[in-house]
């Protein structure tokens, strides 16, 4: 069975499927239920749990889909799958000691989110600590945190110009990325062999700098132009991205190397360890 289609938890294999369109992992519910419940018959356990959830008025079962997944006999059968958010909700319904670590983690994340809303500085401190624990360099972390600040300024500016939805933000971000990197966001992630991972978390220092230039330029142009419609905002996004795009081409001409790297965080870390 393809290792990319498997996740491992406590030595147990959990089947999964990556959806390119939705950019989400979907996990086999039976596999996770089996691991967390400790049941010798996880399919029946999930069958009973589904009935109980429906009787309790929970909508979580309706959020599950079915996909054909490879079984131990090498054949493919339809099985219930759920994305990460739905899977967490199912986990909360499993009365098992094995599920407690997940429940405690969810409670902690919720508490920290409330703290960060009241004191945004805590979010920055936690972000820095998390990046350093993962193995990022201090210089990279400083750049990444600055990029978060610049991104926040840009989204605030878009809000001022009437851009409110995540879909709209995604379109404008895509315009900026294509204008400076020559790739749409999804293609850029494929170039780095990424799936759900954050693209900026997998950029080199130079890529981060140019992305920050693109977003800063977009913010400044928008403040001057004050676009009133979404098409006008898209035009500004392309112009802002193009500022960094010209810088990228100039760097590539002088250095003789591509700025847009195939390296992701894992590959960069491997290089560091070998050194």
SULBEL-V873041 format. One record per backbone hydrogen bond with DSSP energy under -1.0 kcal/mol. NH is the residue of the N-H (numbers start at 0). CO is the residue of the C=O. If there is no record, write none. Layout:
nh->[NH/NH]
co->[CO/CO]
//
This chain:
nh->[4/5/6/8/11/13/15/16/18/22/23/25/26/27/28/31/32/33/34/35/36/37/44/45/46/47/48/49/50/51/52/53/54/55/56/57/63/64/66/68/70/73/76/78/80/81/86/87/88/89/90/91/92/93/95/98/102/103/104/105/106/107/108/109/110/111/112/113/114/115/116/117/118/121/123/124/125/126/127/128/129/130/131/132/133/135/140/141/142/143/144/145/146/147/148/149/150/151/152/153/154/155/156/157/158/159/160/161/162/168/169/170/171/172/173/174/175/176/177/178/179/180/181/187/188/189/190/191/192/193/201/202/207/208/209/210/211/212/213/214/215/216/217/218/219/220/221/222/223/224/225/232/233/234/235/236/237/238/239/240/241/242/244/245/246/247/248/249/250/251/252/253/254/255/267/268/269/270/271/272/273/274]
co->[1/2/13/11/8/6/4/25/23/18/18/16/81/14/79/27/28/29/30/31/32/33/40/41/42/43/44/45/46/47/48/49/50/51/53/52/60/80/78/76/74/70/68/66/64/26/82/83/84/85/86/87/89/90/93/95/98/99/100/101/102/103/104/105/106/107/108/109/110/111/112/113/114/118/119/120/121/122/123/124/125/126/127/128/129/130/136/137/138/139/140/141/142/143/144/145/146/147/148/149/150/151/152/153/154/155/156/158/157/164/165/166/167/168/169/170/171/172/173/174/175/176/177/183/184/185/186/187/189/188/198/199/203/204/205/206/207/208/209/210/211/212/213/214/215/216/217/218/219/220/221/228/229/230/231/232/233/234/235/236/237/238/240/241/242/243/244/245/246/247/248/249/250/251/263/264/265/266/267/268/269/270]
//
